[in-house]
Amino acid sequence: MNTQTTPHPTDLAQTLAADIATRATAADREGRLPAADVALLRESGYLALAVPREFGGRGESLLTCAAAQLELAKGSASTALVAAMQHQVIGHQRETCTWRPDAREQIMREAAAGGLLNHLGSEPRLGSPSRGGLPDTTATPTPDGAQLLVNGRKTWATGGRRLTHLLVRVAVGDQGGVVLVRQGDEDTPGVEWIETWRDALSLRATDSHDVVFRDVAVPRENLIETGNPRALPNVWFPMLLSAVYLGTALAARDALIRYALERVPTALGKPIATLPKIQRQVGEIDVALMAARALLFEVAGEWTGRDADRPAMMARIAAAKMAVSAAANEATEKALQAAGGAALTGALPLERCFRDVRAAGMQPPSGDTAYEMVGRAALGV
């Protein structure tokens, strides 16, 4: 990719967001990831942001990718989350290099060319793989050893049928591994998508459905990784997802401002933006979002990509993630209150933004775990 002729990532994200925003309300209502959004991400080169330059990508830093994700989320939190999953997988992999080298290069090049991928680790019984444990999903060699048969069920498979590369966490005997399952335009034999996500509270248009594998045959070389997924914490995941939630809250803030400037009640005779109460509410929103943005970008800019710095960074990342989550929830709730009854309808995107940022509290690190991480670092424990 010739980065000399391509726009800066944040400029590209803003352009894409303007297009994606025209479909966001309908996508949320239908609970479906728009094909047009995915095509836009693939054809624009946006999915190549984190891919190393030697494999045809742009090799952008965590900070740059976070800034781009924030802008993209202003168009649609759901579509931005799908892109974030690609960037966090690629960003973490380019630092840790846990995939087999030949497979790593091939997948990276295909991602740079517009492939859409995600790592599928969560399961009904296991929950999130972040706490360790072998998955129930298995990859078993065929008698001749030439193929692996994948069997199991994964949850929260963001991207759904739009994914071209499913990186499936499996048990291979008594150890963990990752198997590549490819998806094309036609149904993949043995792969069944179960639409569990369409009426979710948040991020309804991410196609984060369950996927079931029944004797899905893949070449033996598609076993691209073996080992413990807890060995190296993923810095990119919480940072890029936090950028999505912050961008969504900023979209709510922008929508409120437009509404306040345009809304002219007959009894008032001028825009409600002239009311001190509205000005104060917008000010409260801005203070919270400015502080969260400053911390998020500060922490992202500190990341070196070195494994030795990874443990010490996790407390800072947890702090930034929790600050963003609190600010996004506060800002979207205040935006609803400021806009009044109109905010509860589809006339404004505020209720969608309000719902979407609620997902931030469910993604790791979260709750007491995150605060304990910050506290331990402060206490030197």
Disulfide bonds with the S-S distance in Angstrom:
none
